C-alpha cells in the first residue's frame, strides 16, 4: 500500500500523511485537489466503496473539513482523504 501513498504524495501534493494502522491511512490535500484524488483512487487504484463522508466545522474560524473514507475491497485497505 505504501506505493499508492507515495504515488498520491507525488501526484496530489499532499500536505499530511498519517498511517493510523496497517490497513488505514489518511492523507490531506488542498481542497482544489480533493475530488480529483477521490476520483483517482476509485478509477485508477480500485477504491470502489465510499465508506463514509463526514464534516467537522470550526464555526469561530469560519472553516470546515470534509473527510472521505474509501475502501479497497480486495486489498482490505481504507484511505481517508
C-alpha positions, 0 to 999 in steps of 0.5 A, spaced: 500 500 500 505 504 501 506 505 493 499 508 492 501 513 498 507 515 495 504 515 488 498 520 491 504 524 495 507 525 488 501 526 484 496 530 489 501 534 493 499 532 499 500 536 505 499 530 511 500 523 511 498 519 517 498 511 517 493 510 523 494 502 522 496 497 517 490 497 513 488 505 514 491 511 512 489 518 511 492 523 507 490 531 506 490 535 500 488 542 498 481 542 497 482 544 489 485 537 489 480 533 493 475 530 488 480 529 483 484 524 488 477 521 490 476 520 483 483 517 482 483 512 487 476 509 485 478 509 477 485 508 477 487 504 484 480 500 485 477 504 491 470 502 489 466 503 496 465 510 499 465 508 506 463 514 509 463 522 508 463 526 514 464 534 516 467 537 522 466 545 522 470 550 526 464 555 526 469 561 530 474 560 524 469 560 519 472 553 516 470 546 515 473 539 513 470 534 509 473 527 510 472 521 505 473 514 507 474 509 501 475 502 501 479 497 497 475 491 497 480 486 495 486 489 498 482 490 505 485 497 505 481 504 507 484 511 505 481 517 508 482 523 504 
